[in-house]
């Protein structure tokens, strides 16, 4: 039996998971997005909750660049309660809503999909559960079932890393499929992006091996951590949110994500100057601003760590620790790999503290807590649009 923590063991499975699902999800995307829908769509919304919201935030740039369609990632509650009632009547199959939920039973996401369709949008359920309520509510289903874990890992309750990766891969394949049908990508370009996506399995593997010892050393050194702050922009804001979520789930430590520009406007006012601050950048559109943030964070006494491409020096010159991404990654695909260091930090921190993941589900996730406020599967759902 492995002495590695269950979360470490699940992270280890991610490169092979990409290899296993890349071709399968391409086929699912072709089945879910037919020629008429791809050719007609003028605007898209990507909705979800929790990790299934972080993945859409990370995928928004891919839809802009690869599908060539204006796209907005939005939380399911904000969409259902504050957006769906105001969708413009642009014609049949012109608005597409992709609702992401691995389990297919999250109330808010089901509500968002149903209200989207009431408003005249085409609703696609991106889920691994084709018989669940989300799929049953959708016009079409983008099926994203993943292969089962090995027997020795099955049944372990671990902060979700496989499901998040699967949602990301699926969303990228949807963007490629829509872009190819619309002529935004040539067939050769679309096939190249698919091959590039599948090839990220090797980058994942190398990144895990490079980052794990750094994460271990850092967690052993930073024993007085008050909270963790993850910073990212564009697609990597999604990775920052996901990384903070994994730390909360794994170790229970306070953790937050902040968009790069917002960090520059707010974090100077934090009471404790040495808060660990993890800057996540693929060296893309945000690189110059992230370098300024890195310099500022170091100047005010923050303990700075960077998640950047291997060999990057402009941002990392201000970091005490670097978690390198080992290989070329297109910025619109970056969350797939740049989330790995955050997962490893969470796994290492939980192991160092010796705590149960999710605090053993005490308190907040029990039915009795706060009169059931934490319920996500049986929360009250609206059945009519609000305007």
Buried (B, 14 or more C-beta within 10 A) or exposed (E): EEEBBBBBBBBBBBBEBBBBBBEBBBEBBEEBBBEEBBEBBEBBBBBBBBBBBBBBBBBBBBBBBBBBBEBBBBBBBBBBBEBBBEBEEBEEBBBBBBBBBBBBBBBBBBBBBBBBBBBBBBBBBBBBBBEBBBBEBBBBBBBBBBEEBEEEBEEEEBBBBBBBBBBBBBBBBBBBBBBBBBEBBEEEBBBEBBEBBBBBBBBBBBBBEBBBEBBBEBBEEBEEBEBBBBBBBBBBBBBBBBBBBBBBBBBBBBBBBBBBBEBBEEBEEBEEEBBBBBBBBBBBBBBEBBBBBBEBBBEEEBBBBBBBBBEBEBBBEBBBBBBBBBBEBBBBBBBBBBBBBBBBBBBBBBBBBEBBBBBEEEEEEEEEEEEEEBBBEEBEBBEEBEE
